[in-house]
Amino acid sequence: MKSVWYDVEDAISVAKGVAWDGCHKIYVLMDDEQVDKMVGYQYEHVITLDSASEYEMLCAVEEWFEESCSLRFVQSVRSALEGEDPNKGFTVLIEQGFGED
């Protein structure tokens, strides 16, 4: 059986960073524009590939997930192409509430 973390590991392998709002929203940031947005949104935690390895980013996401409330989720997000619906940039990696009883 595939680990729930497989998709997260796969996304992080090509990501520019990861971010956590300090509550339940965890994002794998697929491009520099998304990194800049999370910094602009003043996310409590933003780690970039410039400052950490893929492994360190994965460990941070796993730690954040454990610390998050029951609404927690992990999504990758990429910037929309011109004329594209911005919501198409989001991909669910771990569903909201996963692991809660």
N, CA, C and O of each residue as an XYZ file, in Angstrom:
404
protein
N       0.837     -1.174      0.000
C       0.000      0.000      0.000
C       0.891      1.250      0.000
O       1.913      1.302      0.684
N       0.482      2.242     -0.775
C       1.224      3.487     -0.901
C       1.050      4.319      0.368
O      -0.060      4.465      0.880
N       2.156      4.858      0.864
C       2.120      5.730      2.031
C       1.392      7.023      1.697
O       1.474      7.514      0.571
N       0.684      7.573      2.673
C       0.003      8.849      2.495
C       1.020      9.956      2.208
O       0.672     10.987      1.632
N       2.254      9.744      2.603
C       3.304     10.754      2.407
C       3.962     10.674      1.041
O       4.735     11.563      0.686
N       3.680      9.637      0.264
C       4.306      9.490     -1.049
C       4.057     10.711     -1.940
O       4.992     11.234     -2.547
N       2.813     11.164     -2.021
C       2.488     12.310     -2.877
C       3.154     13.587     -2.383
O       3.555     14.436     -3.179
N       3.268     13.717     -1.060
C       3.946     14.886     -0.490
C       5.427     14.848     -0.859
O       5.980     15.855     -1.301
N       6.067     13.706     -0.681
C       7.480     13.557     -1.036
C       7.708     13.860     -2.513
O       8.662     14.546     -2.878
N       6.830     13.345     -3.347
C       6.941     13.557     -4.788
C       6.836     15.044     -5.130
O       7.625     15.554     -5.926
N       5.874     15.735     -4.537
C       5.700     17.167     -4.805
C       6.894     17.967     -4.300
O       7.372     18.868     -4.988
N       7.376     17.648     -3.113
C       8.513     18.381     -2.552
C       9.758     18.207     -3.404
O      10.609     19.096     -3.438
N       9.881     17.088     -4.087
C      11.074     16.843     -4.906
C      11.232     17.853     -6.046
O      12.320     17.985     -6.606
N      10.160     18.564     -6.394
C      10.234     19.580     -7.459
C       9.724     20.944     -6.984
O       9.506     21.844     -7.795
N       9.534     21.094     -5.673
C       8.960     22.320     -5.113
C      10.017     23.391     -4.870
O      11.215     23.113     -4.816
N       9.537     24.618     -4.726
C      10.387     25.760     -4.382
C      10.361     26.047     -2.886
O      11.234     26.740     -2.363
N       9.341     25.502     -2.191
C       9.245     25.735     -0.762
C       8.014     25.087     -0.168
O       7.233     24.435     -0.861
N       7.859     25.283      1.137
C       6.694     24.799      1.867
C       6.246     25.903      2.822
O       7.049     26.743      3.230
N       4.958     25.899      3.178
C       4.431     26.931      4.071
C       3.341     26.351      4.957
O       2.632     25.417      4.582
N       3.230     26.933      6.143
C       2.202     26.534      7.120
C       1.683     27.786      7.796
O       2.464     28.650      8.194
N       0.386     27.889      7.928
C      -0.218     29.072      8.552
C      -0.171     29.019     10.075
O      -0.609     29.963     10.732
N       0.347     27.939     10.647
C       0.422     27.794     12.090
C      -0.813     27.143     12.678
O      -0.886     26.934     13.889
N      -1.786     26.819     11.836
C      -3.017     26.182     12.306
C      -3.264     24.875     11.555
O      -3.016     23.797     12.095
N      -3.756     24.960     10.298
C      -4.104     23.719      9.593
C      -3.788     23.721      8.102
O      -3.869     22.672      7.463
N      -3.432     24.865      7.532
C      -3.169     24.951      6.095
C      -1.682     24.744      5.825
O      -0.849     25.567      6.205
N      -1.363     23.634      5.164
C       0.026     23.320      4.818
C       0.115     23.231      3.298
O      -0.633     22.485      2.665
N       1.030     23.995      2.723
C       1.168     24.040      1.274
C       2.580     23.690      0.835
O       3.561     24.091      1.461
N       2.661     22.935     -0.255
C       3.912     22.694     -0.959
C       3.884     23.672     -2.131
O       3.003     23.599     -2.987
N       4.838     24.574     -2.163
C       4.847     25.687     -3.116
C       5.659     25.324     -4.348
O       6.864     25.083     -4.268
N       4.986     25.288     -5.483
C       5.593     24.745     -6.690
C       6.353     25.774     -7.533
O       7.050     25.400     -8.475
N       6.227     27.061     -7.206
C       6.959     28.075     -7.974
C       7.240     29.294     -7.099
O       6.666     29.454     -6.021
N       8.131     30.143     -7.588
C       8.550     31.315     -6.818
C       7.394     32.274     -6.529
O       7.364     32.908     -5.474
N       6.453     32.382     -7.451
C       5.307     33.263     -7.236
C       4.516     32.829     -6.000
O       4.062     33.670     -5.224
N       4.353     31.522     -5.820
C       3.624     31.025     -4.650
C       4.412     31.262     -3.363
O       3.824     31.561     -2.324
N       5.725     31.132     -3.424
C       6.552     31.446     -2.254
C       6.333     32.907     -1.865
O       6.107     33.216     -0.695
N       6.401     33.800     -2.849
C       6.198     35.229     -2.589
C       4.812     35.512     -2.017
O       4.668     36.356     -1.131
N       3.792     34.815     -2.515
C       2.427     35.010     -1.997
C       2.338     34.619     -0.527
O       1.743     35.347      0.268
N       2.917     33.486     -0.155
C       2.832     33.037      1.239
C       3.581     33.992      2.165
O       3.139     34.245      3.286
N       4.705     34.519      1.702
C       5.424     35.527      2.481
C       4.537     36.768      2.622
O       4.429     37.336      3.708
N       3.906     37.184      1.525
C       3.006     38.333      1.541
C       1.783     38.131      2.419
O       1.295     39.077      3.036
N       1.284     36.894      2.477
C       0.140     36.567      3.336
C       0.561     36.484      4.803
O      -0.275     36.319      5.692
N       1.856     36.599      5.040
C       2.448     36.531      6.378
C       2.201     35.184      7.059
O       1.881     35.106      8.245
N       2.364     34.127      6.257
C       2.279     32.793      6.843
C       3.338     32.674      7.926
O       4.457     33.163      7.770
N       2.980     32.027      9.014
C       3.862     31.918     10.164
C       5.169     31.195      9.818
O       6.228     31.532     10.346
N       5.085     30.209      8.935
C       6.258     29.406      8.585
C       6.358     29.278      7.064
O       5.437     28.784      6.414
N       7.481     29.727      6.504
C       7.776     29.529      5.086
C       9.228     29.083      5.001
O      10.130     29.757      5.499
N       9.439     27.942      4.366
C      10.787     27.409      4.166
C      10.994     27.248      2.672
O      10.150     26.676      1.983
N      12.110     27.748      2.170
C      12.376     27.649      0.738
C      13.527     26.691      0.464
O      14.323     26.374      1.348
N      13.593     26.249     -0.759
C      14.666     25.366     -1.203
C      16.018     26.053     -1.085
O      17.045     25.382     -0.982
N      16.033     27.387     -1.098
C      17.280     28.139     -0.927
C      17.842     27.994      0.479
O      19.049     28.121      0.683
N      16.965     27.727      1.457
C      17.415     27.678      2.847
C      17.358     26.288      3.479
O      17.819     26.104      4.606
N      16.801     25.315      2.769
C      16.655     23.968      3.324
C      16.679     22.931      2.202
O      16.389     23.236      1.045
N      17.028     21.711      2.567
C      17.019     20.612      1.601
C      15.597     20.070      1.445
O      14.712     20.395      2.237
N      15.391     19.256      0.436
C      14.094     18.600      0.253
C      13.738     17.797      1.506
O      12.599     17.823      1.971
N      14.716     17.093      2.035
C      14.479     16.278      3.229
C      14.049     17.150      4.409
O      13.117     16.798      5.131
N      14.716     18.277      4.606
C      14.364     19.182      5.702
C      12.955     19.748      5.526
O      12.212     19.901      6.496
N      12.598     20.056      4.281
C      11.240     20.549      4.028
C      10.211     19.466      4.331
O       9.170     19.751      4.923
N      10.492     18.226      3.930
C       9.578     17.121      4.222
C       9.433     16.925      5.731
O       8.320     16.743      6.225
N      10.528     16.961      6.455
C      10.463     16.806      7.912
C       9.641     17.926      8.537
O       8.882     17.684      9.475
N       9.782     19.144      8.031
C       9.000     20.271      8.547
C       7.515     20.041      8.298
O       6.699     20.256      9.193
N       7.157     19.608      7.096
C       5.752     19.359      6.775
C       5.183     18.262      7.674
O       4.058     18.384      8.160
N       5.941     17.207      7.896
C       5.476     16.134      8.778
C       5.259     16.651     10.201
O       4.268     16.307     10.845
N       6.184     17.476     10.686
C       6.059     18.060     12.026
C       4.849     18.988     12.102
O       4.075     18.919     13.057
N       4.682     19.847     11.114
C       3.540     20.761     11.084
C       2.229     19.985     11.084
O       1.278     20.348     11.776
N       2.191     18.912     10.298
C       0.985     18.092     10.210
C       0.616     17.548     11.584
O      -0.552     17.566     11.971
N       1.609     17.067     12.315
C       1.358     16.515     13.652
C       0.874     17.594     14.617
O       0.070     17.312     15.506
N       1.352     18.818     14.453
C       0.998     19.916     15.351
C      -0.320     20.596     14.977
O      -0.865     21.367     15.767
N      -0.827     20.319     13.793
C      -2.023     21.008     13.293
C      -3.302     20.504     13.944
O      -3.355     19.410     14.505
N      -4.326     21.336     13.849
C      -5.640     20.961     14.367
C      -6.312     19.957     13.427
O      -5.750     19.598     12.392
N      -7.491     19.514     13.783
C      -8.173     18.454     13.039
C      -8.572     18.853     11.614
O      -8.879     17.982     10.800
N      -8.575     20.121     11.308
C      -8.905     20.574      9.949
C      -7.715     20.495      8.994
O      -7.828     20.910      7.841
N      -6.605     19.981      9.442
C      -5.349     19.971      8.697
C      -5.468     19.327      7.322
O      -6.246     18.398      7.101
N      -4.663     19.860      6.409
C      -4.528     19.292      5.065
C      -3.193     19.702      4.490
O      -2.558     20.644      4.965
N      -2.768     18.981      3.453
C      -1.566     19.340      2.713
C      -1.957     19.403      1.245
O      -2.510     18.452      0.693
N      -1.660     20.541      0.620
C      -1.925     20.723     -0.806
C      -0.687     21.301     -1.472
O       0.062     22.068     -0.867
N      -0.485     20.923     -2.717
C       0.518     21.633     -3.506
C      -0.218     22.753     -4.229
O      -1.408     22.644     -4.524
N       0.508     23.828     -4.509
C      -0.093     24.953     -5.221
C       0.919     25.523     -6.206
O       2.072     25.792     -5.868
N       0.448     25.695     -7.427
C       1.252     26.318     -8.480
C       0.474     27.517     -8.995
O      -0.749     27.580     -8.873
N       1.187     28.451     -9.562
C       0.536     29.638    -10.111
C      -0.229     29.268    -11.366
O       0.205     28.438    -12.164
N      -1.381     29.907    -11.519
C      -2.233     29.651    -12.687
C      -1.587     30.226    -13.943
O      -0.914     31.256    -13.905
N      -1.805     29.545    -15.034
C      -1.376     30.054    -16.327
C      -2.304     31.190    -16.731
O      -3.411     31.304    -16.206
N      -1.870     32.011    -17.639
C      -2.695     33.140    -18.083
C      -4.048     32.632    -18.579
O      -4.115     31.729    -19.413
N      -5.120     33.219    -18.060
C      -6.472     32.843    -18.448
C      -7.007     31.606    -17.754
O      -8.161     31.236    -17.969
N      -6.205     30.959    -16.931
C      -6.604     29.732    -16.242
C      -7.246     30.067    -14.895
O      -6.855     31.032    -14.238
N      -8.219     29.275    -14.493
C      -8.839     29.414    -13.180
C      -7.759     29.171    -12.113
O      -7.131     28.112    -12.115
N      -7.531     30.132    -11.203
C      -6.494     29.966    -10.184
C      -6.679     28.731     -9.309
O      -5.708     28.199     -8.770
N      -7.918     28.275     -9.168
C      -8.167     27.089     -8.348
C      -7.595     25.815     -8.958
O      -7.417     24.818     -8.258
N      -7.309     25.839    -10.250
C      -6.715     24.662    -10.901
C      -5.287     24.415    -10.436
O      -4.732     23.340    -10.663
N      -4.695     25.408     -9.787
C      -3.323     25.274     -9.313
C      -3.178     24.463     -8.037
O      -2.060     24.132     -7.639
N      -4.277     24.141     -7.396
C      -4.239     23.396     -6.134
C      -4.423     21.903     -6.371
O      -5.302     21.486     -7.126
N      -3.584     21.104     -5.716
C      -3.702     19.647     -5.774
C      -3.686     19.110     -4.346
O      -2.777     19.414     -3.574
N      -4.675     18.326     -4.004
C      -4.752     17.728     -2.665
C      -3.707     16.620     -2.566
O      -3.688     15.692     -3.375
N      -2.843     16.732     -1.563
C      -1.846     15.699     -1.308
C      -2.251     14.848     -0.115
O      -2.089     13.627     -0.134
N      -2.776     15.490      0.923
C      -3.378     14.789      2.065
C      -4.703     15.502      2.345
O      -4.731     16.708      2.587
N      -5.781     14.750      2.311
C      -7.128     15.304      2.465
C      -7.318     15.962      3.828
O      -6.707     15.569      4.822
N      -8.174     16.963      3.846
C      -8.484     17.660      5.090
C      -9.053     16.683      6.110
O      -9.956     15.903      5.807
N      -8.510     16.741      7.325
C      -8.978     15.887      8.414
C      -8.397     14.483      8.419
O      -8.777     13.672      9.263
N      -7.483     14.170      7.497
C      -6.914     12.817      7.438
C      -6.296     12.452      8.782
O      -5.586     13.246      9.400
N      -6.585     11.234      9.214
C      -5.994     10.703     10.437
C      -6.759     11.028     11.701
O      -6.392     10.573     12.785
N      -7.810     11.805     11.577
C      -8.622     12.125     12.746
C      -9.689     11.054     12.913
O     -10.214     10.532     11.930
N     -10.004     10.734     14.142
C     -11.025      9.706     14.397
C     -12.385     10.307     14.512
O     -13.362      9.589     14.726
